[in-house]
Amino acid sequence: MQSDTLILDGERIPVSSSFKEGKPTVARVMLKKRVVVPPYSVVRLPCKLDAPMPSDFVVESLGTLKVLMPRTVMAANRDPLVCFINV
């Protein structure tokens, strides 16, 4: 498989990405305070970024959380709203 092609159900889909200055923009996502998510619950929380995101962006966990955090797609120049799930 070529690195710029995704094969889905036998169909080849070209994939490309481009970043200004040749590298992606990364920002830390911060909560205002510590939050406890009760068992079998979902919590949605507004967050702040430590750097501006000039285009649409994806918020995702580093995988170190004890709860689930689905990826979230956000519009440019907006503070993210993230979801935490304790199953």
PyMOL Python script that loads the backbone (N, CA, C, O; Angstrom):
from pymol import cmd

cmd.read_pdbstr("""\
ATOM      1  N   MET A   1       0.843  -1.184   0.000  1.00  0.00           N
ATOM      2  CA  MET A   1       0.000   0.000   0.000  1.00  0.00           C
ATOM      3  C   MET A   1       0.886   1.245   0.000  1.00  0.00           C
ATOM      4  O   MET A   1       1.838   1.334   0.776  1.00  0.00           O
ATOM      5  N   GLN A   2       0.581   2.177  -0.847  1.00  0.00           N
ATOM      6  CA  GLN A   2       1.321   3.422  -0.863  1.00  0.00           C
ATOM      7  C   GLN A   2       0.942   4.256   0.358  1.00  0.00           C
ATOM      8  O   GLN A   2      -0.175   4.161   0.868  1.00  0.00           O
ATOM      9  N   SER A   3       1.880   5.067   0.815  1.00  0.00           N
ATOM     10  CA  SER A   3       1.616   5.855   2.017  1.00  0.00           C
ATOM     11  C   SER A   3       0.589   6.960   1.785  1.00  0.00           C
ATOM     12  O   SER A   3       0.037   7.495   2.746  1.00  0.00           O
ATOM     13  N   ASP A   4       0.325   7.310   0.529  1.00  0.00           N
ATOM     14  CA  ASP A   4      -0.640   8.372   0.257  1.00  0.00           C
ATOM     15  C   ASP A   4      -1.962   7.836  -0.284  1.00  0.00           C
ATOM     16  O   ASP A   4      -2.720   8.573  -0.914  1.00  0.00           O
ATOM     17  N   THR A   5      -2.242   6.544  -0.038  1.00  0.00           N
ATOM     18  CA  THR A   5      -3.473   5.923  -0.516  1.00  0.00           C
ATOM     19  C   THR A   5      -4.116   5.119   0.609  1.00  0.00           C
ATOM     20  O   THR A   5      -3.446   4.356   1.305  1.00  0.00           O
ATOM     21  N   LEU A   6      -5.421   5.300   0.775  1.00  0.00           N
ATOM     22  CA  LEU A   6      -6.197   4.526   1.729  1.00  0.00           C
ATOM     23  C   LEU A   6      -7.080   3.583   0.931  1.00  0.00           C
ATOM     24  O   LEU A   6      -7.783   4.018   0.019  1.00  0.00           O
ATOM     25  N   ILE A   7      -7.054   2.290   1.264  1.00  0.00           N
ATOM     26  CA  ILE A   7      -7.899   1.317   0.579  1.00  0.00           C
ATOM     27  C   ILE A   7      -9.031   0.943   1.525  1.00  0.00           C
ATOM     28  O   ILE A   7      -8.799   0.401   2.605  1.00  0.00           O
ATOM     29  N   LEU A   8     -10.261   1.239   1.106  1.00  0.00           N
ATOM     30  CA  LEU A   8     -11.433   0.987   1.918  1.00  0.00           C
ATOM     31  C   LEU A   8     -12.426   0.191   1.096  1.00  0.00           C
ATOM     32  O   LEU A   8     -12.959   0.687   0.104  1.00  0.00           O
ATOM     33  N   ASP A   9     -12.677  -1.051   1.509  1.00  0.00           N
ATOM     34  CA  ASP A   9     -13.586  -1.943   0.797  1.00  0.00           C
ATOM     35  C   ASP A   9     -13.178  -2.075  -0.670  1.00  0.00           C
ATOM     36  O   ASP A   9     -14.024  -2.092  -1.565  1.00  0.00           O
ATOM     37  N   GLY A  10     -11.861  -2.168  -0.901  1.00  0.00           N
ATOM     38  CA  GLY A  10     -11.341  -2.349  -2.247  1.00  0.00           C
ATOM     39  C   GLY A  10     -11.215  -1.079  -3.063  1.00  0.00           C
ATOM     40  O   GLY A  10     -10.661  -1.109  -4.162  1.00  0.00           O
ATOM     41  N   GLU A  11     -11.711   0.030  -2.557  1.00  0.00           N
ATOM     42  CA  GLU A  11     -11.635   1.297  -3.281  1.00  0.00           C
ATOM     43  C   GLU A  11     -10.418   2.087  -2.807  1.00  0.00           C
ATOM     44  O   GLU A  11     -10.196   2.237  -1.606  1.00  0.00           O
ATOM     45  N   ARG A  12      -9.632   2.591  -3.759  1.00  0.00           N
ATOM     46  CA  ARG A  12      -8.452   3.387  -3.426  1.00  0.00           C
ATOM     47  C   ARG A  12      -8.847   4.852  -3.283  1.00  0.00           C
ATOM     48  O   ARG A  12      -9.454   5.440  -4.179  1.00  0.00           O
ATOM     49  N   ILE A  13      -8.491   5.426  -2.141  1.00  0.00           N
ATOM     50  CA  ILE A  13      -8.811   6.820  -1.858  1.00  0.00           C
ATOM     51  C   ILE A  13      -7.499   7.557  -1.624  1.00  0.00           C
ATOM     52  O   ILE A  13      -6.757   7.212  -0.704  1.00  0.00           O
ATOM     53  N   PRO A  14      -7.197   8.573  -2.446  1.00  0.00           N
ATOM     54  CA  PRO A  14      -5.960   9.316  -2.227  1.00  0.00           C
ATOM     55  C   PRO A  14      -6.041  10.137  -0.934  1.00  0.00           C
ATOM     56  O   PRO A  14      -7.061  10.764  -0.649  1.00  0.00           O
ATOM     57  N   VAL A  15      -4.969  10.123  -0.172  1.00  0.00           N
ATOM     58  CA  VAL A  15      -4.911  10.848   1.085  1.00  0.00           C
ATOM     59  C   VAL A  15      -3.733  11.809   1.026  1.00  0.00           C
ATOM     60  O   VAL A  15      -2.623  11.427   0.655  1.00  0.00           O
ATOM     61  N   SER A  16      -3.982  13.032   1.387  1.00  0.00           N
ATOM     62  CA  SER A  16      -2.876  13.988   1.433  1.00  0.00           C
ATOM     63  C   SER A  16      -3.060  14.911   2.621  1.00  0.00           C
ATOM     64  O   SER A  16      -4.181  15.168   3.060  1.00  0.00           O
ATOM     65  N   SER A  17      -1.977  15.392   3.120  1.00  0.00           N
ATOM     66  CA  SER A  17      -2.024  16.378   4.193  1.00  0.00           C
ATOM     67  C   SER A  17      -0.925  17.386   3.942  1.00  0.00           C
ATOM     68  O   SER A  17       0.142  17.059   3.423  1.00  0.00           O
ATOM     69  N   SER A  18      -1.204  18.589   4.312  1.00  0.00           N
ATOM     70  CA  SER A  18      -0.182  19.617   4.164  1.00  0.00           C
ATOM     71  C   SER A  18      -0.227  20.517   5.385  1.00  0.00           C
ATOM     72  O   SER A  18      -1.296  20.790   5.931  1.00  0.00           O
ATOM     73  N   PHE A  19       0.919  20.966   5.799  1.00  0.00           N
ATOM     74  CA  PHE A  19       1.037  21.823   6.965  1.00  0.00           C
ATOM     75  C   PHE A  19       1.809  23.065   6.572  1.00  0.00           C
ATOM     76  O   PHE A  19       2.753  22.997   5.785  1.00  0.00           O
ATOM     77  N   LYS A  20       1.411  24.183   7.113  1.00  0.00           N
ATOM     78  CA  LYS A  20       2.187  25.393   6.890  1.00  0.00           C
ATOM     79  C   LYS A  20       3.564  25.179   7.510  1.00  0.00           C
ATOM     80  O   LYS A  20       3.680  24.603   8.592  1.00  0.00           O
ATOM     81  N   GLU A  21       4.576  25.632   6.843  1.00  0.00           N
ATOM     82  CA  GLU A  21       5.954  25.511   7.312  1.00  0.00           C
ATOM     83  C   GLU A  21       6.392  24.058   7.450  1.00  0.00           C
ATOM     84  O   GLU A  21       7.388  23.783   8.118  1.00  0.00           O
ATOM     85  N   GLY A  22       5.669  23.117   6.832  1.00  0.00           N
ATOM     86  CA  GLY A  22       6.095  21.729   6.800  1.00  0.00           C
ATOM     87  C   GLY A  22       5.877  20.915   8.056  1.00  0.00           C
ATOM     88  O   GLY A  22       6.324  19.769   8.109  1.00  0.00           O
ATOM     89  N   LYS A  23       5.209  21.447   9.076  1.00  0.00           N
ATOM     90  CA  LYS A  23       4.951  20.657  10.279  1.00  0.00           C
ATOM     91  C   LYS A  23       3.581  21.019  10.851  1.00  0.00           C
ATOM     92  O   LYS A  23       3.102  22.134  10.641  1.00  0.00           O
ATOM     93  N   PRO A  24       2.945  20.091  11.572  1.00  0.00           N
ATOM     94  CA  PRO A  24       1.615  20.367  12.117  1.00  0.00           C
ATOM     95  C   PRO A  24       1.678  21.360  13.282  1.00  0.00           C
ATOM     96  O   PRO A  24       2.713  21.508  13.930  1.00  0.00           O
ATOM     97  N   THR A  25       0.560  22.031  13.532  1.00  0.00           N
ATOM     98  CA  THR A  25       0.444  22.914  14.689  1.00  0.00           C
ATOM     99  C   THR A  25      -0.096  22.098  15.853  1.00  0.00           C
ATOM    100  O   THR A  25      -1.092  21.389  15.707  1.00  0.00           O
ATOM    101  N   VAL A  26       0.552  22.191  17.002  1.00  0.00           N
ATOM    102  CA  VAL A  26       0.148  21.431  18.185  1.00  0.00           C
ATOM    103  C   VAL A  26      -0.096  22.406  19.327  1.00  0.00           C
ATOM    104  O   VAL A  26       0.668  23.352  19.520  1.00  0.00           O
ATOM    105  N   ALA A  27      -1.164  22.171  20.084  1.00  0.00           N
ATOM    106  CA  ALA A  27      -1.469  23.014  21.243  1.00  0.00           C
ATOM    107  C   ALA A  27      -1.917  22.131  22.401  1.00  0.00           C
ATOM    108  O   ALA A  27      -2.540  21.088  22.199  1.00  0.00           O
ATOM    109  N   ARG A  28      -1.598  22.554  23.593  1.00  0.00           N
ATOM    110  CA  ARG A  28      -2.031  21.837  24.798  1.00  0.00           C
ATOM    111  C   ARG A  28      -3.478  22.222  25.099  1.00  0.00           C
ATOM    112  O   ARG A  28      -3.844  23.395  25.019  1.00  0.00           O
ATOM    113  N   VAL A  29      -4.300  21.228  25.447  1.00  0.00           N
ATOM    114  CA  VAL A  29      -5.701  21.449  25.817  1.00  0.00           C
ATOM    115  C   VAL A  29      -5.771  21.434  27.341  1.00  0.00           C
ATOM    116  O   VAL A  29      -5.322  20.484  27.982  1.00  0.00           O
ATOM    117  N   MET A  30      -6.338  22.498  27.916  1.00  0.00           N
ATOM    118  CA  MET A  30      -6.337  22.625  29.374  1.00  0.00           C
ATOM    119  C   MET A  30      -7.748  22.805  29.921  1.00  0.00           C
ATOM    120  O   MET A  30      -8.561  23.535  29.354  1.00  0.00           O
ATOM    121  N   LEU A  31      -8.027  22.123  31.041  1.00  0.00           N
ATOM    122  CA  LEU A  31      -9.273  22.314  31.781  1.00  0.00           C
ATOM    123  C   LEU A  31      -9.031  23.340  32.875  1.00  0.00           C
ATOM    124  O   LEU A  31      -7.906  23.475  33.356  1.00  0.00           O
ATOM    125  N   LYS A  32     -10.071  24.065  33.276  1.00  0.00           N
ATOM    126  CA  LYS A  32      -9.918  25.066  34.331  1.00  0.00           C
ATOM    127  C   LYS A  32      -9.687  24.436  35.699  1.00  0.00           C
ATOM    128  O   LYS A  32      -8.984  25.003  36.535  1.00  0.00           O
ATOM    129  N   LYS A  33     -10.276  23.266  35.930  1.00  0.00           N
ATOM    130  CA  LYS A  33     -10.133  22.611  37.230  1.00  0.00           C
ATOM    131  C   LYS A  33     -10.195  21.101  37.054  1.00  0.00           C
ATOM    132  O   LYS A  33     -10.595  20.602  36.002  1.00  0.00           O
ATOM    133  N   ARG A  34      -9.801  20.388  38.084  1.00  0.00           N
ATOM    134  CA  ARG A  34      -9.848  18.930  38.078  1.00  0.00           C
ATOM    135  C   ARG A  34     -11.313  18.496  38.099  1.00  0.00           C
ATOM    136  O   ARG A  34     -12.139  19.091  38.792  1.00  0.00           O
ATOM    137  N   VAL A  35     -11.620  17.459  37.335  1.00  0.00           N
ATOM    138  CA  VAL A  35     -13.000  16.995  37.216  1.00  0.00           C
ATOM    139  C   VAL A  35     -13.047  15.498  37.496  1.00  0.00           C
ATOM    140  O   VAL A  35     -12.197  14.744  37.023  1.00  0.00           O
ATOM    141  N   VAL A  36     -14.043  15.070  38.266  1.00  0.00           N
ATOM    142  CA  VAL A  36     -14.274  13.651  38.519  1.00  0.00           C
ATOM    143  C   VAL A  36     -15.486  13.236  37.694  1.00  0.00           C
ATOM    144  O   VAL A  36     -16.558  13.830  37.806  1.00  0.00           O
ATOM    145  N   VAL A  37     -15.307  12.210  36.866  1.00  0.00           N
ATOM    146  CA  VAL A  37     -16.402  11.687  36.053  1.00  0.00           C
ATOM    147  C   VAL A  37     -16.961  10.466  36.781  1.00  0.00           C
ATOM    148  O   VAL A  37     -16.254   9.468  36.921  1.00  0.00           O
ATOM    149  N   PRO A  38     -18.209  10.519  37.247  1.00  0.00           N
ATOM    150  CA  PRO A  38     -18.789   9.378  37.962  1.00  0.00           C
ATOM    151  C   PRO A  38     -18.831   8.130  37.068  1.00  0.00           C
ATOM    152  O   PRO A  38     -18.851   8.250  35.843  1.00  0.00           O
ATOM    153  N   PRO A  39     -18.845   6.938  37.672  1.00  0.00           N
ATOM    154  CA  PRO A  39     -18.926   5.706  36.878  1.00  0.00           C
ATOM    155  C   PRO A  39     -20.159   5.706  35.978  1.00  0.00           C
ATOM    156  O   PRO A  39     -21.220   6.205  36.355  1.00  0.00           O
ATOM    157  N   TYR A  40     -20.003   5.146  34.798  1.00  0.00           N
ATOM    158  CA  TYR A  40     -21.082   5.014  33.813  1.00  0.00           C
ATOM    159  C   TYR A  40     -21.697   6.372  33.453  1.00  0.00           C
ATOM    160  O   TYR A  40     -22.910   6.490  33.274  1.00  0.00           O
ATOM    161  N   SER A  41     -20.845   7.384  33.353  1.00  0.00           N
ATOM    162  CA  SER A  41     -21.314   8.736  33.054  1.00  0.00           C
ATOM    163  C   SER A  41     -20.511   9.372  31.931  1.00  0.00           C
ATOM    164  O   SER A  41     -19.414   8.931  31.590  1.00  0.00           O
ATOM    165  N   VAL A  42     -21.096  10.427  31.366  1.00  0.00           N
ATOM    166  CA  VAL A  42     -20.449  11.223  30.325  1.00  0.00           C
ATOM    167  C   VAL A  42     -20.445  12.674  30.787  1.00  0.00           C
ATOM    168  O   VAL A  42     -21.452  13.180  31.283  1.00  0.00           O
ATOM    169  N   VAL A  43     -19.307  13.337  30.622  1.00  0.00           N
ATOM    170  CA  VAL A  43     -19.184  14.747  30.982  1.00  0.00           C
ATOM    171  C   VAL A  43     -18.620  15.493  29.781  1.00  0.00           C
ATOM    172  O   VAL A  43     -17.628  15.071  29.187  1.00  0.00           O
ATOM    173  N   ARG A  44     -19.263  16.612  29.426  1.00  0.00           N
ATOM    174  CA  ARG A  44     -18.752  17.479  28.349  1.00  0.00           C
ATOM    175  C   ARG A  44     -18.253  18.761  28.986  1.00  0.00           C
ATOM    176  O   ARG A  44     -18.965  19.401  29.759  1.00  0.00           O
ATOM    177  N   LEU A  45     -17.014  19.134  28.652  1.00  0.00           N
ATOM    178  CA  LEU A  45     -16.394  20.286  29.302  1.00  0.00           C
ATOM    179  C   LEU A  45     -15.753  21.233  28.301  1.00  0.00           C
ATOM    180  O   LEU A  45     -15.113  20.790  27.348  1.00  0.00           O
ATOM    181  N   PRO A  46     -15.922  22.543  28.512  1.00  0.00           N
ATOM    182  CA  PRO A  46     -15.195  23.502  27.682  1.00  0.00           C
ATOM    183  C   PRO A  46     -13.737  23.555  28.132  1.00  0.00           C
ATOM    184  O   PRO A  46     -13.442  23.396  29.316  1.00  0.00           O
ATOM    185  N   CYS A  47     -12.841  23.776  27.196  1.00  0.00           N
ATOM    186  CA  CYS A  47     -11.406  23.811  27.477  1.00  0.00           C
ATOM    187  C   CYS A  47     -10.783  25.046  26.852  1.00  0.00           C
ATOM    188  O   CYS A  47     -11.440  25.788  26.122  1.00  0.00           O
ATOM    189  N   LYS A  48      -9.521  25.254  27.145  1.00  0.00           N
ATOM    190  CA  LYS A  48      -8.738  26.338  26.547  1.00  0.00           C
ATOM    191  C   LYS A  48      -7.518  25.729  25.866  1.00  0.00           C
ATOM    192  O   LYS A  48      -7.023  24.678  26.272  1.00  0.00           O
ATOM    193  N   LEU A  49      -7.046  26.403  24.829  1.00  0.00           N
ATOM    194  CA  LEU A  49      -5.827  25.996  24.132  1.00  0.00           C
ATOM    195  C   LEU A  49      -4.703  26.953  24.506  1.00  0.00           C
ATOM    196  O   LEU A  49      -4.948  28.136  24.746  1.00  0.00           O
ATOM    197  N   ASP A  50      -3.468  26.447  24.558  1.00  0.00           N
ATOM    198  CA  ASP A  50      -2.347  27.326  24.882  1.00  0.00           C
ATOM    199  C   ASP A  50      -1.748  27.997  23.647  1.00  0.00           C
ATOM    200  O   ASP A  50      -0.795  28.768  23.758  1.00  0.00           O
ATOM    201  N   ALA A  51      -2.306  27.702  22.471  1.00  0.00           N
ATOM    202  CA  ALA A  51      -1.854  28.332  21.226  1.00  0.00           C
ATOM    203  C   ALA A  51      -3.051  28.433  20.284  1.00  0.00           C
ATOM    204  O   ALA A  51      -3.926  27.568  20.314  1.00  0.00           O
ATOM    205  N   PRO A  52      -3.108  29.462  19.458  1.00  0.00           N
ATOM    206  CA  PRO A  52      -4.227  29.582  18.516  1.00  0.00           C
ATOM    207  C   PRO A  52      -4.150  28.518  17.423  1.00  0.00           C
ATOM    208  O   PRO A  52      -3.063  28.125  16.999  1.00  0.00           O
ATOM    209  N   MET A  53      -5.306  28.064  16.980  1.00  0.00           N
ATOM    210  CA  MET A  53      -5.379  27.090  15.890  1.00  0.00           C
ATOM    211  C   MET A  53      -6.048  27.794  14.709  1.00  0.00           C
ATOM    212  O   MET A  53      -7.265  27.974  14.712  1.00  0.00           O
ATOM    213  N   PRO A  54      -5.268  28.194  13.699  1.00  0.00           N
ATOM    214  CA  PRO A  54      -5.791  29.013  12.603  1.00  0.00           C
ATOM    215  C   PRO A  54      -6.699  28.272  11.621  1.00  0.00           C
ATOM    216  O   PRO A  54      -7.371  28.907  10.808  1.00  0.00           O
ATOM    217  N   SER A  55      -6.729  26.944  11.686  1.00  0.00           N
ATOM    218  CA  SER A  55      -7.617  26.177  10.812  1.00  0.00           C
ATOM    219  C   SER A  55      -8.337  25.131  11.655  1.00  0.00           C
ATOM    220  O   SER A  55      -8.016  24.948  12.829  1.00  0.00           O
ATOM    221  N   ASP A  56      -9.313  24.444  11.056  1.00  0.00           N
ATOM    222  CA  ASP A  56     -10.033  23.397  11.774  1.00  0.00           C
ATOM    223  C   ASP A  56      -9.028  22.415  12.359  1.00  0.00           C
ATOM    224  O   ASP A  56      -7.967  22.181  11.780  1.00  0.00           O
ATOM    225  N   PHE A  57      -9.372  21.839  13.519  1.00  0.00           N
ATOM    226  CA  PHE A  57      -8.403  20.982  14.202  1.00  0.00           C
ATOM    227  C   PHE A  57      -9.089  19.821  14.898  1.00  0.00           C
ATOM    228  O   PHE A  57     -10.306  19.820  15.081  1.00  0.00           O
ATOM    229  N   VAL A  58      -8.289  18.831  15.284  1.00  0.00           N
ATOM    230  CA  VAL A  58      -8.762  17.639  15.980  1.00  0.00           C
ATOM    231  C   VAL A  58      -8.184  17.644  17.387  1.00  0.00           C
ATOM    232  O   VAL A  58      -6.992  17.884  17.576  1.00  0.00           O
ATOM    233  N   VAL A  59      -9.036  17.378  18.375  1.00  0.00           N
ATOM    234  CA  VAL A  59      -8.590  17.226  19.757  1.00  0.00           C
ATOM    235  C   VAL A  59      -8.613  15.738  20.057  1.00  0.00           C
ATOM    236  O   VAL A  59      -9.630  15.075  19.853  1.00  0.00           O
ATOM    237  N   GLU A  60      -7.489  15.209  20.542  1.00  0.00           N
ATOM    238  CA  GLU A  60      -7.439  13.792  20.885  1.00  0.00           C
ATOM    239  C   GLU A  60      -6.591  13.576  22.123  1.00  0.00           C
ATOM    240  O   GLU A  60      -5.717  14.383  22.442  1.00  0.00           O
ATOM    241  N   SER A  61      -6.856  12.485  22.813  1.00  0.00           N
ATOM    242  CA  SER A  61      -6.148  12.137  24.038  1.00  0.00           C
ATOM    243  C   SER A  61      -4.772  11.573  23.714  1.00  0.00           C
ATOM    244  O   SER A  61      -4.553  11.020  22.636  1.00  0.00           O
ATOM    245  N   LEU A  62      -3.854  11.718  24.653  1.00  0.00           N
ATOM    246  CA  LEU A  62      -2.544  11.083  24.523  1.00  0.00           C
ATOM    247  C   LEU A  62      -2.622   9.601  24.883  1.00  0.00           C
ATOM    248  O   LEU A  62      -1.657   8.862  24.691  1.00  0.00           O
ATOM    249  N   GLY A  63      -3.771   9.168  25.405  1.00  0.00           N
ATOM    250  CA  GLY A  63      -3.936   7.770  25.781  1.00  0.00           C
ATOM    251  C   GLY A  63      -3.555   7.492  27.223  1.00  0.00           C
ATOM    252  O   GLY A  63      -3.499   6.333  27.633  1.00  0.00           O
ATOM    253  N   THR A  64      -3.292   8.533  27.998  1.00  0.00           N
ATOM    254  CA  THR A  64      -2.875   8.353  29.387  1.00  0.00           C
ATOM    255  C   THR A  64      -4.014   8.568  30.381  1.00  0.00           C
ATOM    256  O   THR A  64      -3.802   8.493  31.591  1.00  0.00           O
ATOM    257  N   LEU A  65      -5.218   8.834  29.881  1.00  0.00           N
ATOM    258  CA  LEU A  65      -6.363   9.085  30.757  1.00  0.00           C
ATOM    259  C   LEU A  65      -6.956   7.780  31.272  1.00  0.00           C
ATOM    260  O   LEU A  65      -6.838   6.740  30.624  1.00  0.00           O
ATOM    261  N   LYS A  66      -7.591   7.835  32.434  1.00  0.00           N
ATOM    262  CA  LYS A  66      -8.279   6.669  32.985  1.00  0.00           C
ATOM    263  C   LYS A  66      -9.724   6.598  32.502  1.00  0.00           C
ATOM    264  O   LYS A  66     -10.446   5.654  32.823  1.00  0.00           O
ATOM    265  N   VAL A  67     -10.141   7.601  31.732  1.00  0.00           N
ATOM    266  CA  VAL A  67     -11.472   7.623  31.123  1.00  0.00           C
ATOM    267  C   VAL A  67     -11.298   7.697  29.611  1.00  0.00           C
ATOM    268  O   VAL A  67     -10.210   7.997  29.120  1.00  0.00           O
ATOM    269  N   LEU A  68     -12.372   7.424  28.873  1.00  0.00           N
ATOM    270  CA  LEU A  68     -12.321   7.529  27.416  1.00  0.00           C
ATOM    271  C   LEU A  68     -12.555   8.972  26.995  1.00  0.00           C
ATOM    272  O   LEU A  68     -13.339   9.693  27.612  1.00  0.00           O
ATOM    273  N   MET A  69     -11.873   9.377  25.948  1.00  0.00           N
ATOM    274  CA  MET A  69     -12.080  10.713  25.385  1.00  0.00           C
ATOM    275  C   MET A  69     -12.097  10.579  23.875  1.00  0.00           C
ATOM    276  O   MET A  69     -11.038  10.458  23.258  1.00  0.00           O
ATOM    277  N   PRO A  70     -13.284  10.598  23.260  1.00  0.00           N
ATOM    278  CA  PRO A  70     -13.338  10.478  21.803  1.00  0.00           C
ATOM    279  C   PRO A  70     -12.695  11.687  21.125  1.00  0.00           C
ATOM    280  O   PRO A  70     -12.688  12.792  21.669  1.00  0.00           O
ATOM    281  N   ARG A  71     -12.161  11.457  19.939  1.00  0.00           N
ATOM    282  CA  ARG A  71     -11.611  12.570  19.157  1.00  0.00           C
ATOM    283  C   ARG A  71     -12.731  13.547  18.827  1.00  0.00           C
ATOM    284  O   ARG A  71     -13.875  13.149  18.606  1.00  0.00           O
ATOM    285  N   THR A  72     -12.389  14.827  18.797  1.00  0.00           N
ATOM    286  CA  THR A  72     -13.357  15.879  18.514  1.00  0.00           C
ATOM    287  C   THR A  72     -12.808  16.780  17.423  1.00  0.00           C
ATOM    288  O   THR A  72     -11.662  17.223  17.500  1.00  0.00           O
ATOM    289  N   VAL A  73     -13.614  17.055  16.409  1.00  0.00           N
ATOM    290  CA  VAL A  73     -13.223  17.987  15.351  1.00  0.00           C
ATOM    291  C   VAL A  73     -13.837  19.341  15.682  1.00  0.00           C
ATOM    292  O   VAL A  73     -15.039  19.449  15.922  1.00  0.00           O
ATOM    293  N   MET A  74     -12.994  20.371  15.692  1.00  0.00           N
ATOM    294  CA  MET A  74     -13.440  21.713  16.065  1.00  0.00           C
ATOM    295  C   MET A  74     -13.139  22.711  14.957  1.00  0.00           C
ATOM    296  O   MET A  74     -12.205  22.526  14.177  1.00  0.00           O
ATOM    297  N   ALA A  75     -13.937  23.767  14.895  1.00  0.00           N
ATOM    298  CA  ALA A  75     -13.718  24.838  13.921  1.00  0.00           C
ATOM    299  C   ALA A  75     -12.536  25.703  14.355  1.00  0.00           C
ATOM    300  O   ALA A  75     -12.201  25.766  15.538  1.00  0.00           O
ATOM    301  N   ALA A  76     -11.927  26.350  13.408  1.00  0.00           N
ATOM    302  CA  ALA A  76     -10.764  27.201  13.667  1.00  0.00           C
ATOM    303  C   ALA A  76     -11.092  28.324  14.643  1.00  0.00           C
ATOM    304  O   ALA A  76     -12.213  28.829  14.687  1.00  0.00           O
ATOM    305  N   ASN A  77     -10.083  28.699  15.424  1.00  0.00           N
ATOM    306  CA  ASN A  77     -10.168  29.832  16.353  1.00  0.00           C
ATOM    307  C   ASN A  77     -11.311  29.723  17.362  1.00  0.00           C
ATOM    308  O   ASN A  77     -11.899  30.733  17.745  1.00  0.00           O
ATOM    309  N   ARG A  78     -11.621  28.518  17.785  1.00  0.00           N
ATOM    310  CA  ARG A  78     -12.657  28.300  18.798  1.00  0.00           C
ATOM    311  C   ARG A  78     -12.058  27.487  19.928  1.00  0.00           C
ATOM    312  O   ARG A  78     -11.149  26.686  19.713  1.00  0.00           O
ATOM    313  N   ASP A  79     -12.566  27.694  21.128  1.00  0.00           N
ATOM    314  CA  ASP A  79     -12.144  26.864  22.250  1.00  0.00           C
ATOM    315  C   ASP A  79     -12.857  25.523  22.152  1.00  0.00           C
ATOM    316  O   ASP A  79     -14.053  25.483  21.863  1.00  0.00           O
ATOM    317  N   PRO A  80     -12.145  24.423  22.386  1.00  0.00           N
ATOM    318  CA  PRO A  80     -12.761  23.105  22.219  1.00  0.00           C
ATOM    319  C   PRO A  80     -13.728  22.742  23.343  1.00  0.00           C
ATOM    320  O   PRO A  80     -13.640  23.250  24.461  1.00  0.00           O
ATOM    321  N   LEU A  81     -14.632  21.864  23.013  1.00  0.00           N
ATOM    322  CA  LEU A  81     -15.536  21.237  23.966  1.00  0.00           C
ATOM    323  C   LEU A  81     -15.214  19.750  23.881  1.00  0.00           C
ATOM    324  O   LEU A  81     -15.377  19.139  22.826  1.00  0.00           O
ATOM    325  N   VAL A  82     -14.758  19.168  24.983  1.00  0.00           N
ATOM    326  CA  VAL A  82     -14.360  17.761  24.951  1.00  0.00           C
ATOM    327  C   VAL A  82     -15.318  16.919  25.784  1.00  0.00           C
ATOM    328  O   VAL A  82     -16.019  17.426  26.659  1.00  0.00           O
ATOM    329  N   CYS A  83     -15.330  15.650  25.496  1.00  0.00           N
ATOM    330  CA  CYS A  83     -16.224  14.694  26.138  1.00  0.00           C
ATOM    331  C   CYS A  83     -15.377  13.643  26.854  1.00  0.00           C
ATOM    332  O   CYS A  83     -14.421  13.118  26.283  1.00  0.00           O
ATOM    333  N   PHE A  84     -15.727  13.337  28.099  1.00  0.00           N
ATOM    334  CA  PHE A  84     -15.059  12.280  28.854  1.00  0.00           C
ATOM    335  C   PHE A  84     -16.104  11.232  29.215  1.00  0.00           C
ATOM    336  O   PHE A  84     -17.206  11.572  29.647  1.00  0.00           O
ATOM    337  N   ILE A  85     -15.760   9.960  29.039  1.00  0.00           N
ATOM    338  CA  ILE A  85     -16.689   8.861  29.294  1.00  0.00           C
ATOM    339  C   ILE A  85     -16.043   7.902  30.286  1.00  0.00           C
ATOM    340  O   ILE A  85     -14.931   7.427  30.058  1.00  0.00           O
ATOM    341  N   ASN A  86     -16.730   7.618  31.379  1.00  0.00           N
ATOM    342  CA  ASN A  86     -16.246   6.664  32.373  1.00  0.00           C
ATOM    343  C   ASN A  86     -17.135   5.433  32.305  1.00  0.00           C
ATOM    344  O   ASN A  86     -18.261   5.443  32.803  1.00  0.00           O
ATOM    345  N   VAL A  87     -16.626   4.367  31.684  1.00  0.00           N
ATOM    346  CA  VAL A  87     -17.413   3.139  31.524  1.00  0.00           C
ATOM    347  C   VAL A  87     -17.046   2.094  32.536  1.00  0.00           C
ATOM    348  O   VAL A  87     -17.619   1.004  32.533  1.00  0.00           O
TER     349      VAL A  87
END
""", "prot")
cmd.dss("prot")
cmd.show_as("cartoon", "prot")
cmd.util.cbc("prot")
cmd.orient("prot")
